[in-house]
Structures are given as C-alpha cells and as structure tokens.
Amino acid sequence: MQLSTLFFNFGNKNRWFCCKLCVFILFFYIVTLHILLLIYRRDLEWMPPRPDDLSQIKVMQLTLQAKNIQTDLY
C-alpha cells in the first residue's frame, strides 16, 4: 500500500492526522533552522564570539571613540 493512499483515501480522520503531521514537521523544520542559524551567527549566550567578530567589535569601539573625540573638539 502506498503512503499517499494511506494518508488520503481513508476519510477525514486520516486527512486531519496528515494535516497535523505536516504542520508538526513544518514547525519542527522552522525551529531547527532557526536554532542552526543562531548557532551559525553565534547569537546564543553560551557560545563565545568568533575571533573575527571580536576584531569587528574592537574596530567599532575604536570608531565610536574617534567620533566621540571629534564631537568633543567641536
């Protein structure tokens, strides 16, 4: 017996089950992708930033300090 026959040809009860199953799979897929994206971007609190992120942060801090010095001069 084919899987599509099992899901779609046994009345409304099985269609409702299929709908719930599809929604659950979609929800699980979206949540998993979101977690993987957070891990990739290292936005989770328990993950240390990458070294290149640290250098970018340092450059931004130095830039802000330079802007503050310029505004203090005027």
mmCIF file of the N, C-alpha and C atoms, coordinates in Angstrom:
data_MODEL
# 
_entry.id   MODEL 
# 
loop_
_atom_site.group_PDB 
_atom_site.id 
_atom_site.type_symbol 
_atom_site.label_atom_id 
_atom_site.label_alt_id 
_atom_site.label_comp_id 
_atom_site.label_asym_id 
_atom_site.label_entity_id 
_atom_site.label_seq_id 
_atom_site.pdbx_PDB_ins_code 
_atom_site.Cartn_x 
_atom_site.Cartn_y 
_atom_site.Cartn_z 
_atom_site.occupancy 
_atom_site.B_iso_or_equiv 
_atom_site.pdbx_formal_charge 
_atom_site.auth_seq_id 
_atom_site.auth_comp_id 
_atom_site.auth_asym_id 
_atom_site.auth_atom_id 
_atom_site.pdbx_PDB_model_num 
ATOM 1   N N  . MET A 1 1  ? 0.844   -1.181 0.000  1.00 0.00 ? 1  MET A N  1 
ATOM 2   C CA . MET A 1 1  ? 0.000   0.000  0.000  1.00 0.00 ? 1  MET A CA 1 
ATOM 3   C C  . MET A 1 1  ? 0.894   1.251  0.000  1.00 0.00 ? 1  MET A C  1 
ATOM 4   N N  . GLN A 1 2  ? 0.540   2.189  -0.841 1.00 0.00 ? 2  GLN A N  1 
ATOM 5   C CA . GLN A 1 2  ? 1.333   3.407  -0.935 1.00 0.00 ? 2  GLN A CA 1 
ATOM 6   C C  . GLN A 1 2  ? 1.032   4.345  0.228  1.00 0.00 ? 2  GLN A C  1 
ATOM 7   N N  . LEU A 1 3  ? 2.006   5.167  0.546  1.00 0.00 ? 3  LEU A N  1 
ATOM 8   C CA . LEU A 1 3  ? 1.849   6.098  1.658  1.00 0.00 ? 3  LEU A CA 1 
ATOM 9   C C  . LEU A 1 3  ? 0.767   7.135  1.364  1.00 0.00 ? 3  LEU A C  1 
ATOM 10  N N  . SER A 1 4  ? 0.697   7.606  0.118  1.00 0.00 ? 4  SER A N  1 
ATOM 11  C CA . SER A 1 4  ? -0.333  8.587  -0.227 1.00 0.00 ? 4  SER A CA 1 
ATOM 12  C C  . SER A 1 4  ? -1.726  7.976  -0.091 1.00 0.00 ? 4  SER A C  1 
ATOM 13  N N  . THR A 1 5  ? -1.869  6.702  -0.437 1.00 0.00 ? 5  THR A N  1 
ATOM 14  C CA . THR A 1 5  ? -3.156  6.023  -0.282 1.00 0.00 ? 5  THR A CA 1 
ATOM 15  C C  . THR A 1 5  ? -3.512  5.923  1.195  1.00 0.00 ? 5  THR A C  1 
ATOM 16  N N  . LEU A 1 6  ? -2.538  5.621  2.007  1.00 0.00 ? 6  LEU A N  1 
ATOM 17  C CA . LEU A 1 6  ? -2.771  5.513  3.445  1.00 0.00 ? 6  LEU A CA 1 
ATOM 18  C C  . LEU A 1 6  ? -3.221  6.845  4.026  1.00 0.00 ? 6  LEU A C  1 
ATOM 19  N N  . PHE A 1 7  ? -2.622  7.943  3.583  1.00 0.00 ? 7  PHE A N  1 
ATOM 20  C CA . PHE A 1 7  ? -2.950  9.247  4.150  1.00 0.00 ? 7  PHE A CA 1 
ATOM 21  C C  . PHE A 1 7  ? -4.255  9.833  3.621  1.00 0.00 ? 7  PHE A C  1 
ATOM 22  N N  . PHE A 1 8  ? -4.523  9.672  2.344  1.00 0.00 ? 8  PHE A N  1 
ATOM 23  C CA . PHE A 1 8  ? -5.597  10.459 1.739  1.00 0.00 ? 8  PHE A CA 1 
ATOM 24  C C  . PHE A 1 8  ? -6.868  9.687  1.402  1.00 0.00 ? 8  PHE A C  1 
ATOM 25  N N  . ASN A 1 9  ? -6.868  8.385  1.453  1.00 0.00 ? 9  ASN A N  1 
ATOM 26  C CA . ASN A 1 9  ? -8.042  7.647  0.993  1.00 0.00 ? 9  ASN A CA 1 
ATOM 27  C C  . ASN A 1 9  ? -8.850  6.994  2.097  1.00 0.00 ? 9  ASN A C  1 
ATOM 28  N N  . PHE A 1 10 ? -8.583  7.297  3.347  1.00 0.00 ? 10 PHE A N  1 
ATOM 29  C CA . PHE A 1 10 ? -9.320  6.655  4.424  1.00 0.00 ? 10 PHE A CA 1 
ATOM 30  C C  . PHE A 1 10 ? -10.204 7.618  5.193  1.00 0.00 ? 10 PHE A C  1 
ATOM 31  N N  . GLY A 1 11 ? -10.673 8.656  4.569  1.00 0.00 ? 11 GLY A N  1 
ATOM 32  C CA . GLY A 1 11 ? -11.647 9.544  5.201  1.00 0.00 ? 11 GLY A CA 1 
ATOM 33  C C  . GLY A 1 11 ? -11.017 10.738 5.895  1.00 0.00 ? 11 GLY A C  1 
ATOM 34  N N  . ASN A 1 12 ? -11.901 11.514 6.528  1.00 0.00 ? 12 ASN A N  1 
ATOM 35  C CA . ASN A 1 12 ? -11.495 12.785 7.122  1.00 0.00 ? 12 ASN A CA 1 
ATOM 36  C C  . ASN A 1 12 ? -10.558 12.613 8.308  1.00 0.00 ? 12 ASN A C  1 
ATOM 37  N N  . LYS A 1 13 ? -10.704 11.517 9.049  1.00 0.00 ? 13 LYS A N  1 
ATOM 38  C CA . LYS A 1 13 ? -9.871  11.334 10.234 1.00 0.00 ? 13 LYS A CA 1 
ATOM 39  C C  . LYS A 1 13 ? -8.394  11.250 9.847  1.00 0.00 ? 13 LYS A C  1 
ATOM 40  N N  . ASN A 1 14 ? -8.110  10.498 8.807  1.00 0.00 ? 14 ASN A N  1 
ATOM 41  C CA . ASN A 1 14 ? -6.721  10.380 8.378  1.00 0.00 ? 14 ASN A CA 1 
ATOM 42  C C  . ASN A 1 14 ? -6.224  11.664 7.726  1.00 0.00 ? 14 ASN A C  1 
ATOM 43  N N  . ARG A 1 15 ? -7.095  12.386 7.071  1.00 0.00 ? 15 ARG A N  1 
ATOM 44  C CA . ARG A 1 15 ? -6.685  13.672 6.496  1.00 0.00 ? 15 ARG A CA 1 
ATOM 45  C C  . ARG A 1 15 ? -6.327  14.656 7.607  1.00 0.00 ? 15 ARG A C  1 
ATOM 46  N N  . TRP A 1 16 ? -7.105  14.650 8.678  1.00 0.00 ? 16 TRP A N  1 
ATOM 47  C CA . TRP A 1 16 ? -6.807  15.519 9.810  1.00 0.00 ? 16 TRP A CA 1 
ATOM 48  C C  . TRP A 1 16 ? -5.469  15.137 10.430 1.00 0.00 ? 16 TRP A C  1 
ATOM 49  N N  . PHE A 1 17 ? -5.218  13.841 10.545 1.00 0.00 ? 17 PHE A N  1 
ATOM 50  C CA . PHE A 1 17 ? -3.936  13.374 11.065 1.00 0.00 ? 17 PHE A CA 1 
ATOM 51  C C  . PHE A 1 17 ? -2.798  13.818 10.152 1.00 0.00 ? 17 PHE A C  1 
ATOM 52  N N  . CYS A 1 18 ? -2.998  13.710 8.860  1.00 0.00 ? 18 CYS A N  1 
ATOM 53  C CA . CYS A 1 18 ? -1.970  14.121 7.897  1.00 0.00 ? 18 CYS A CA 1 
ATOM 54  C C  . CYS A 1 18 ? -1.709  15.620 8.006  1.00 0.00 ? 18 CYS A C  1 
ATOM 55  N N  . CYS A 1 19 ? -2.768  16.390 8.169  1.00 0.00 ? 19 CYS A N  1 
ATOM 56  C CA . CYS A 1 19 ? -2.622  17.839 8.306  1.00 0.00 ? 19 CYS A CA 1 
ATOM 57  C C  . CYS A 1 19 ? -1.822  18.170 9.563  1.00 0.00 ? 19 CYS A C  1 
ATOM 58  N N  . LYS A 1 20 ? -2.164  17.528 10.676 1.00 0.00 ? 20 LYS A N  1 
ATOM 59  C CA . LYS A 1 20 ? -1.425  17.774 11.922 1.00 0.00 ? 20 LYS A CA 1 
ATOM 60  C C  . LYS A 1 20 ? 0.029   17.345 11.788 1.00 0.00 ? 20 LYS A C  1 
ATOM 61  N N  . LEU A 1 21 ? 0.251   16.227 11.120 1.00 0.00 ? 21 LEU A N  1 
ATOM 62  C CA . LEU A 1 21 ? 1.614   15.744 10.926 1.00 0.00 ? 21 LEU A CA 1 
ATOM 63  C C  . LEU A 1 21 ? 2.428   16.721 10.077 1.00 0.00 ? 21 LEU A C  1 
ATOM 64  N N  . CYS A 1 22 ? 1.832   17.220 9.012  1.00 0.00 ? 22 CYS A N  1 
ATOM 65  C CA . CYS A 1 22 ? 2.531   18.173 8.140  1.00 0.00 ? 22 CYS A CA 1 
ATOM 66  C C  . CYS A 1 22 ? 2.844   19.473 8.885  1.00 0.00 ? 22 CYS A C  1 
ATOM 67  N N  . VAL A 1 23 ? 1.901   19.955 9.682  1.00 0.00 ? 23 VAL A N  1 
ATOM 68  C CA . VAL A 1 23 ? 2.127   21.179 10.453 1.00 0.00 ? 23 VAL A CA 1 
ATOM 69  C C  . VAL A 1 23 ? 3.239   20.955 11.468 1.00 0.00 ? 23 VAL A C  1 
ATOM 70  N N  . PHE A 1 24 ? 3.243   19.800 12.127 1.00 0.00 ? 24 PHE A N  1 
ATOM 71  C CA . PHE A 1 24 ? 4.293   19.498 13.094 1.00 0.00 ? 24 PHE A CA 1 
ATOM 72  C C  . PHE A 1 24 ? 5.659   19.439 12.416 1.00 0.00 ? 24 PHE A C  1 
ATOM 73  N N  . ILE A 1 25 ? 5.730   18.776 11.268 1.00 0.00 ? 25 ILE A N  1 
ATOM 74  C CA . ILE A 1 25 ? 7.004   18.673 10.545 1.00 0.00 ? 25 ILE A CA 1 
ATOM 75  C C  . ILE A 1 25 ? 7.475   20.061 10.111 1.00 0.00 ? 25 ILE A C  1 
ATOM 76  N N  . LEU A 1 26 ? 6.563   20.882 9.616  1.00 0.00 ? 26 LEU A N  1 
ATOM 77  C CA . LEU A 1 26 ? 6.915   22.238 9.204  1.00 0.00 ? 26 LEU A CA 1 
ATOM 78  C C  . LEU A 1 26 ? 7.400   23.061 10.399 1.00 0.00 ? 26 LEU A C  1 
ATOM 79  N N  . PHE A 1 27 ? 6.692   22.974 11.515 1.00 0.00 ? 27 PHE A N  1 
ATOM 80  C CA . PHE A 1 27 ? 7.090   23.691 12.723 1.00 0.00 ? 27 PHE A CA 1 
ATOM 81  C C  . PHE A 1 27 ? 8.461   23.228 13.199 1.00 0.00 ? 27 PHE A C  1 
ATOM 82  N N  . PHE A 1 28 ? 8.686   21.925 13.232 1.00 0.00 ? 28 PHE A N  1 
ATOM 83  C CA . PHE A 1 28 ? 9.965   21.368 13.660 1.00 0.00 ? 28 PHE A CA 1 
ATOM 84  C C  . PHE A 1 28 ? 11.087  21.829 12.727 1.00 0.00 ? 28 PHE A C  1 
ATOM 85  N N  . TYR A 1 29 ? 10.809  21.852 11.424 1.00 0.00 ? 29 TYR A N  1 
ATOM 86  C CA . TYR A 1 29 ? 11.790  22.284 10.429 1.00 0.00 ? 29 TYR A CA 1 
ATOM 87  C C  . TYR A 1 29 ? 12.171  23.749 10.642 1.00 0.00 ? 29 TYR A C  1 
ATOM 88  N N  . ILE A 1 30 ? 11.179  24.613 10.868 1.00 0.00 ? 30 ILE A N  1 
ATOM 89  C CA . ILE A 1 30 ? 11.441  26.039 11.055 1.00 0.00 ? 30 ILE A CA 1 
ATOM 90  C C  . ILE A 1 30 ? 12.230  26.269 12.342 1.00 0.00 ? 30 ILE A C  1 
ATOM 91  N N  . VAL A 1 31 ? 11.836  25.595 13.422 1.00 0.00 ? 31 VAL A N  1 
ATOM 92  C CA . VAL A 1 31 ? 12.545  25.758 14.695 1.00 0.00 ? 31 VAL A CA 1 
ATOM 93  C C  . VAL A 1 31 ? 13.981  25.272 14.566 1.00 0.00 ? 31 VAL A C  1 
ATOM 94  N N  . THR A 1 32 ? 14.174  24.141 13.907 1.00 0.00 ? 32 THR A N  1 
ATOM 95  C CA . THR A 1 32 ? 15.524  23.607 13.726 1.00 0.00 ? 32 THR A CA 1 
ATOM 96  C C  . THR A 1 32 ? 16.381  24.565 12.905 1.00 0.00 ? 32 THR A C  1 
ATOM 97  N N  . LEU A 1 33 ? 15.831  25.094 11.826 1.00 0.00 ? 33 LEU A N  1 
ATOM 98  C CA . LEU A 1 33 ? 16.586  26.052 11.014 1.00 0.00 ? 33 LEU A CA 1 
ATOM 99  C C  . LEU A 1 33 ? 16.938  27.303 11.811 1.00 0.00 ? 33 LEU A C  1 
ATOM 100 N N  . HIS A 1 34 ? 16.002  27.767 12.635 1.00 0.00 ? 34 HIS A N  1 
ATOM 101 C CA . HIS A 1 34 ? 16.258  28.958 13.431 1.00 0.00 ? 34 HIS A CA 1 
ATOM 102 C C  . HIS A 1 34 ? 17.390  28.705 14.431 1.00 0.00 ? 34 HIS A C  1 
ATOM 103 N N  . ILE A 1 35 ? 17.375  27.576 15.081 1.00 0.00 ? 35 ILE A N  1 
ATOM 104 C CA . ILE A 1 35 ? 18.436  27.247 16.040 1.00 0.00 ? 35 ILE A CA 1 
ATOM 105 C C  . ILE A 1 35 ? 19.779  27.122 15.327 1.00 0.00 ? 35 ILE A C  1 
ATOM 106 N N  . LEU A 1 36 ? 19.779  26.477 14.161 1.00 0.00 ? 36 LEU A N  1 
ATOM 107 C CA . LEU A 1 36 ? 21.028  26.353 13.416 1.00 0.00 ? 36 LEU A CA 1 
ATOM 108 C C  . LEU A 1 36 ? 21.552  27.714 12.975 1.00 0.00 ? 36 LEU A C  1 
ATOM 109 N N  . LEU A 1 37 ? 20.649  28.606 12.594 1.00 0.00 ? 37 LEU A N  1 
ATOM 110 C CA . LEU A 1 37 ? 21.066  29.953 12.211 1.00 0.00 ? 37 LEU A CA 1 
ATOM 111 C C  . LEU A 1 37 ? 21.652  30.704 13.406 1.00 0.00 ? 37 LEU A C  1 
ATOM 112 N N  . LEU A 1 38 ? 21.029  30.558 14.572 1.00 0.00 ? 38 LEU A N  1 
ATOM 113 C CA . LEU A 1 38 ? 21.571  31.203 15.766 1.00 0.00 ? 38 LEU A CA 1 
ATOM 114 C C  . LEU A 1 38 ? 22.948  30.659 16.105 1.00 0.00 ? 38 LEU A C  1 
ATOM 115 N N  . ILE A 1 39 ? 23.123  29.358 15.964 1.00 0.00 ? 39 ILE A N  1 
ATOM 116 C CA . ILE A 1 39 ? 24.427  28.762 16.237 1.00 0.00 ? 39 ILE A CA 1 
ATOM 117 C C  . ILE A 1 39 ? 25.451  29.274 15.224 1.00 0.00 ? 39 ILE A C  1 
ATOM 118 N N  . TYR A 1 40 ? 25.055  29.368 13.960 1.00 0.00 ? 40 TYR A N  1 
ATOM 119 C CA . TYR A 1 40 ? 25.973  29.850 12.932 1.00 0.00 ? 40 TYR A CA 1 
ATOM 120 C C  . TYR A 1 40 ? 26.387  31.297 13.203 1.00 0.00 ? 40 TYR A C  1 
ATOM 121 N N  . ARG A 1 41 ? 25.424  32.117 13.606 1.00 0.00 ? 41 ARG A N  1 
ATOM 122 C CA . ARG A 1 41 ? 25.722  33.522 13.872 1.00 0.00 ? 41 ARG A CA 1 
ATOM 123 C C  . ARG A 1 41 ? 26.315  33.738 15.257 1.00 0.00 ? 41 ARG A C  1 
ATOM 124 N N  . ARG A 1 42 ? 26.326  32.716 16.078 1.00 0.00 ? 42 ARG A N  1 
ATOM 125 C CA . ARG A 1 42 ? 26.852  32.766 17.452 1.00 0.00 ? 42 ARG A CA 1 
ATOM 126 C C  . ARG A 1 42 ? 26.112  33.800 18.291 1.00 0.00 ? 42 ARG A C  1 
ATOM 127 N N  . ASP A 1 43 ? 24.798  33.854 18.154 1.00 0.00 ? 43 ASP A N  1 
ATOM 128 C CA . ASP A 1 43 ? 23.998  34.779 18.954 1.00 0.00 ? 43 ASP A CA 1 
ATOM 129 C C  . ASP A 1 43 ? 23.528  34.164 20.264 1.00 0.00 ? 43 ASP A C  1 
ATOM 130 N N  . LEU A 1 44 ? 23.801  32.893 20.471 1.00 0.00 ? 44 LEU A N  1 
ATOM 131 C CA . LEU A 1 44 ? 23.389  32.275 21.722 1.00 0.00 ? 44 LEU A CA 1 
ATOM 132 C C  . LEU A 1 44 ? 24.344  32.701 22.832 1.00 0.00 ? 44 LEU A C  1 
ATOM 133 N N  . GLU A 1 45 ? 23.808  32.908 24.028 1.00 0.00 ? 45 GLU A N  1 
ATOM 134 C CA . GLU A 1 45 ? 24.608  33.464 25.118 1.00 0.00 ? 45 GLU A CA 1 
ATOM 135 C C  . GLU A 1 45 ? 25.752  32.551 25.528 1.00 0.00 ? 45 GLU A C  1 
ATOM 136 N N  . TRP A 1 46 ? 25.559  31.245 25.438 1.00 0.00 ? 46 TRP A N  1 
ATOM 137 C CA . TRP A 1 46 ? 26.571  30.320 25.937 1.00 0.00 ? 46 TRP A CA 1 
ATOM 138 C C  . TRP A 1 46 ? 27.688  30.072 24.936 1.00 0.00 ? 46 TRP A C  1 
ATOM 139 N N  . MET A 1 47 ? 27.595  30.678 23.757 1.00 0.00 ? 47 MET A N  1 
ATOM 140 C CA . MET A 1 47 ? 28.643  30.468 22.759 1.00 0.00 ? 47 MET A CA 1 
ATOM 141 C C  . MET A 1 47 ? 29.535  31.702 22.688 1.00 0.00 ? 47 MET A C  1 
ATOM 142 N N  . PRO A 1 48 ? 30.831  31.530 22.802 1.00 0.00 ? 48 PRO A N  1 
ATOM 143 C CA . PRO A 1 48 ? 31.722  32.689 22.690 1.00 0.00 ? 48 PRO A CA 1 
ATOM 144 C C  . PRO A 1 48 ? 31.739  33.221 21.257 1.00 0.00 ? 48 PRO A C  1 
ATOM 145 N N  . PRO A 1 49 ? 31.972  34.511 21.084 1.00 0.00 ? 49 PRO A N  1 
ATOM 146 C CA . PRO A 1 49 ? 32.042  35.048 19.723 1.00 0.00 ? 49 PRO A CA 1 
ATOM 147 C C  . PRO A 1 49 ? 33.281  34.551 18.995 1.00 0.00 ? 49 PRO A C  1 
ATOM 148 N N  . ARG A 1 50 ? 33.198  34.564 17.700 1.00 0.00 ? 50 ARG A N  1 
ATOM 149 C CA . ARG A 1 50 ? 34.344  34.163 16.885 1.00 0.00 ? 50 ARG A CA 1 
ATOM 150 C C  . ARG A 1 50 ? 35.436  35.226 16.974 1.00 0.00 ? 50 ARG A C  1 
ATOM 151 N N  . PRO A 1 51 ? 36.676  34.847 16.696 1.00 0.00 ? 51 PRO A N  1 
ATOM 152 C CA . PRO A 1 51 ? 37.754  35.854 16.721 1.00 0.00 ? 51 PRO A CA 1 
ATOM 153 C C  . PRO A 1 51 ? 37.525  36.997 15.736 1.00 0.00 ? 51 PRO A C  1 
ATOM 154 N N  . ASP A 1 52 ? 36.984  36.704 14.551 1.00 0.00 ? 52 ASP A N  1 
ATOM 155 C CA . ASP A 1 52 ? 36.737  37.790 13.595 1.00 0.00 ? 52 ASP A CA 1 
ATOM 156 C C  . ASP A 1 52 ? 35.637  38.714 14.093 1.00 0.00 ? 52 ASP A C  1 
ATOM 157 N N  . ASP A 1 53 ? 34.666  38.171 14.856 1.00 0.00 ? 53 ASP A N  1 
ATOM 158 C CA . ASP A 1 53 ? 33.647  39.026 15.452 1.00 0.00 ? 53 ASP A CA 1 
ATOM 159 C C  . ASP A 1 53 ? 34.270  39.952 16.493 1.00 0.00 ? 53 ASP A C  1 
ATOM 160 N N  . LEU A 1 54 ? 35.230  39.429 17.244 1.00 0.00 ? 54 LEU A N  1 
ATOM 161 C CA . LEU A 1 54 ? 35.902  40.253 18.253 1.00 0.00 ? 54 LEU A CA 1 
ATOM 162 C C  . LEU A 1 54 ? 36.659  41.404 17.604 1.00 0.00 ? 54 LEU A C  1 
ATOM 163 N N  . SER A 1 55 ? 37.314  41.127 16.474 1.00 0.00 ? 55 SER A N  1 
ATOM 164 C CA . SER A 1 55 ? 38.052  42.201 15.806 1.00 0.00 ? 55 SER A CA 1 
ATOM 165 C C  . SER A 1 55 ? 37.091  43.251 15.255 1.00 0.00 ? 55 SER A C  1 
ATOM 166 N N  . GLN A 1 56 ? 35.939  42.821 14.752 1.00 0.00 ? 56 GLN A N  1 
ATOM 167 C CA . GLN A 1 56 ? 34.955  43.781 14.263 1.00 0.00 ? 56 GLN A CA 1 
ATOM 168 C C  . GLN A 1 56 ? 34.411  44.627 15.406 1.00 0.00 ? 56 GLN A C  1 
ATOM 169 N N  . ILE A 1 57 ? 34.197  43.995 16.557 1.00 0.00 ? 57 ILE A N  1 
ATOM 170 C CA . ILE A 1 57 ? 33.718  44.737 17.719 1.00 0.00 ? 57 ILE A CA 1 
ATOM 171 C C  . ILE A 1 57 ? 34.759  45.765 18.151 1.00 0.00 ? 57 ILE A C  1 
ATOM 172 N N  . LYS A 1 58 ? 36.016  45.369 18.144 1.00 0.00 ? 58 LYS A N  1 
ATOM 173 C CA . LYS A 1 58 ? 37.096  46.287 18.534 1.00 0.00 ? 58 LYS A CA 1 
ATOM 174 C C  . LYS A 1 58 ? 37.170  47.472 17.569 1.00 0.00 ? 58 LYS A C  1 
ATOM 175 N N  . VAL A 1 59 ? 37.037  47.211 16.275 1.00 0.00 ? 59 VAL A N  1 
ATOM 176 C CA . VAL A 1 59 ? 37.060  48.291 15.279 1.00 0.00 ? 59 VAL A CA 1 
ATOM 177 C C  . VAL A 1 59 ? 35.890  49.237 15.506 1.00 0.00 ? 59 VAL A C  1 
ATOM 178 N N  . MET A 1 60 ? 34.706  48.683 15.794 1.00 0.00 ? 60 MET A N  1 
ATOM 179 C CA . MET A 1 60 ? 33.547  49.538 16.047 1.00 0.00 ? 60 MET A CA 1 
ATOM 180 C C  . MET A 1 60 ? 33.752  50.384 17.298 1.00 0.00 ? 60 MET A C  1 
ATOM 181 N N  . GLN A 1 61 ? 34.343  49.793 18.351 1.00 0.00 ? 61 GLN A N  1 
ATOM 182 C CA . GLN A 1 61 ? 34.600  50.558 19.567 1.00 0.00 ? 61 GLN A CA 1 
ATOM 183 C C  . GLN A 1 61 ? 35.584  51.694 19.301 1.00 0.00 ? 61 GLN A C  1 
ATOM 184 N N  . LEU A 1 62 ? 36.633  51.407 18.545 1.00 0.00 ? 62 LEU A N  1 
ATOM 185 C CA . LEU A 1 62 ? 37.607  52.451 18.225 1.00 0.00 ? 62 LEU A CA 1 
ATOM 186 C C  . LEU A 1 62 ? 36.983  53.546 17.375 1.00 0.00 ? 62 LEU A C  1 
ATOM 187 N N  . THR A 1 63 ? 36.116  53.164 16.441 1.00 0.00 ? 63 THR A N  1 
ATOM 188 C CA . THR A 1 63 ? 35.430  54.150 15.600 1.00 0.00 ? 63 THR A CA 1 
ATOM 189 C C  . THR A 1 63 ? 34.542  55.043 16.449 1.00 0.00 ? 63 THR A C  1 
ATOM 190 N N  . LEU A 1 64 ? 33.798  54.432 17.380 1.00 0.00 ? 64 LEU A N  1 
ATOM 191 C CA . LEU A 1 64 ? 32.942  55.238 18.249 1.00 0.00 ? 64 LEU A CA 1 
ATOM 192 C C  . LEU A 1 64 ? 33.766  56.164 19.134 1.00 0.00 ? 64 LEU A C  1 
ATOM 193 N N  . GLN A 1 65 ? 34.889  55.681 19.625 1.00 0.00 ? 65 GLN A N  1 
ATOM 194 C CA . GLN A 1 65 ? 35.753  56.539 20.434 1.00 0.00 ? 65 GLN A CA 1 
ATOM 195 C C  . GLN A 1 65 ? 36.274  57.711 19.609 1.00 0.00 ? 65 GLN A C  1 
ATOM 196 N N  . ALA A 1 66 ? 36.650  57.449 18.362 1.00 0.00 ? 66 ALA A N  1 
ATOM 197 C CA . ALA A 1 66 ? 37.139  58.523 17.493 1.00 0.00 ? 66 ALA A CA 1 
ATOM 198 C C  . ALA A 1 66 ? 36.032  59.539 17.228 1.00 0.00 ? 66 ALA A C  1 
ATOM 199 N N  . LYS A 1 67 ? 34.807  59.078 17.022 1.00 0.00 ? 67 LYS A N  1 
ATOM 200 C CA . LYS A 1 67 ? 33.692  60.008 16.796 1.00 0.00 ? 67 LYS A CA 1 
ATOM 201 C C  . LYS A 1 67 ? 33.426  60.835 18.044 1.00 0.00 ? 67 LYS A C  1 
ATOM 202 N N  . ASN A 1 68 ? 33.525  60.210 19.210 1.00 0.00 ? 68 ASN A N  1 
ATOM 203 C CA . ASN A 1 68 ? 33.318  60.959 20.455 1.00 0.00 ? 68 ASN A CA 1 
ATOM 204 C C  . ASN A 1 68 ? 34.394  62.013 20.643 1.00 0.00 ? 68 ASN A C  1 
ATOM 205 N N  . ILE A 1 69 ? 35.618  61.694 20.289 1.00 0.00 ? 69 ILE A N  1 
ATOM 206 C CA . ILE A 1 69 ? 36.707  62.668 20.397 1.00 0.00 ? 69 ILE A CA 1 
ATOM 207 C C  . ILE A 1 69 ? 36.460  63.827 19.438 1.00 0.00 ? 69 ILE A C  1 
ATOM 208 N N  . GLN A 1 70 ? 36.004  63.520 18.219 1.00 0.00 ? 70 GLN A N  1 
ATOM 209 C CA . GLN A 1 70 ? 35.736  64.580 17.245 1.00 0.00 ? 70 GLN A CA 1 
ATOM 210 C C  . GLN A 1 70 ? 34.613  65.487 17.732 1.00 0.00 ? 70 GLN A C  1 
ATOM 211 N N  . THR A 1 71 ? 33.571  64.915 18.304 1.00 0.00 ? 71 THR A N  1 
ATOM 212 C CA . THR A 1 71 ? 32.468  65.760 18.775 1.00 0.00 ? 71 THR A CA 1 
ATOM 213 C C  . THR A 1 71 ? 32.880  66.574 19.991 1.00 0.00 ? 71 THR A C  1 
ATOM 214 N N  . ASP A 1 72 ? 33.806  66.054 20.791 1.00 0.00 ? 72 ASP A N  1 
ATOM 215 C CA . ASP A 1 72 ? 34.287  66.823 21.940 1.00 0.00 ? 72 ASP A CA 1 
ATOM 216 C C  . ASP A 1 72 ? 35.122  68.025 21.495 1.00 0.00 ? 72 ASP A C  1 
ATOM 217 N N  . LEU A 1 73 ? 35.790  67.903 20.356 1.00 0.00 ? 73 LEU A N  1 
ATOM 218 C CA . LEU A 1 73 ? 36.626  69.004 19.874 1.00 0.00 ? 73 LEU A CA 1 
ATOM 219 C C  . LEU A 1 73 ? 35.793  70.173 19.376 1.00 0.00 ? 73 LEU A C  1 
ATOM 220 N N  . TYR A 1 74 ? 34.595  69.906 18.870 1.00 0.00 ? 74 TYR A N  1 
ATOM 221 C CA . TYR A 1 74 ? 33.786  70.988 18.309 1.00 0.00 ? 74 TYR A CA 1 
ATOM 222 C C  . TYR A 1 74 ? 33.034  71.685 19.371 1.00 0.00 ? 74 TYR A C  1 
# 
